[in-house]
Amino acid sequence: MDCYIYILGSRDGRRTYVGWTVDLDARLKQHNAGTGAKSTRGRQWQILYAERHPTRSAAMSREWHLKRDKVFRKALRV
């Protein structure tokens, strides 16, 4: 089963969020409906970046690294 890591950007361009999922479209709808992660509630989001990984562990490892890569995330917001 393929898993995805993704970086969301708030529509105002001030915030990013990194997560992983097996269904990108459904997960984005959850975040925008306010039922996703607590830190994403109250904002509208768009997908700035996504990668596909063959396993859950690979996706979770990459998510961990992207959460710490502030330079990459900031470059996506521009």
C-alpha positions in Angstrom: 0.0 0.0 0.0 1.4 3.4 -1.0 1.7 6.1 1.6 2.2 9.8 1.0 3.9 12.6 2.9 2.6 16.0 2.3 3.2 19.6 3.1 0.2 21.9 3.4 0.4 25.7 3.2 -2.2 27.9 4.7 -4.0 30.1 2.2 -2.7 33.2 3.9 0.9 31.9 3.3 2.0 32.1 6.9 2.0 28.5 8.0 2.9 25.0 6.9 2.0 21.6 8.1 3.7 18.2 7.4 1.8 14.9 7.6 1.4 11.5 6.1 -1.6 9.6 4.8 -2.8 6.9 2.4 -5.3 9.2 0.7 -4.2 12.8 -0.1 -7.6 14.1 -1.3 -9.5 12.8 1.7 -6.9 14.1 4.1 -6.9 17.6 2.6 -10.7 17.6 2.9 -10.4 16.6 6.6 -7.9 19.4 7.3 -10.1 22.0 5.6 -13.2 20.7 7.3 -11.6 21.2 10.7 -11.5 17.5 11.5 -7.8 17.0 10.7 -4.9 17.7 13.1 -5.6 20.1 15.9 -3.0 22.6 14.7 -4.7 22.9 11.3 -8.1 23.8 12.5 -9.6 27.2 11.6 -7.6 27.6 8.4 -7.9 26.7 4.8 -5.1 24.7 3.4 -3.6 23.7 0.0 -1.1 21.0 -0.8 2.3 22.5 -1.5 4.3 19.3 -1.9 3.8 15.6 -1.8 5.9 12.4 -2.1 4.8 8.8 -2.5 6.5 6.1 -0.4 6.1 2.3 -0.7 5.7 1.7 3.1 4.3 3.4 6.1 7.6 3.4 7.9 9.3 5.1 4.9 6.7 7.8 4.8 6.8 8.3 8.6 10.6 8.6 8.5 10.5 11.1 5.7 7.8 13.1 7.5 10.1 13.2 10.6 12.9 14.7 8.5 10.6 17.2 6.7 9.2 18.5 10.0 12.7 19.5 10.9 13.7 21.1 7.6 12.4 24.6 8.1 14.4 26.0 5.2 12.7 23.7 2.7 9.3 24.4 4.1 9.9 28.2 4.0 11.0 28.0 0.4 7.7 26.3 -0.5 5.7 29.2 1.0 7.1 31.8 -1.3 
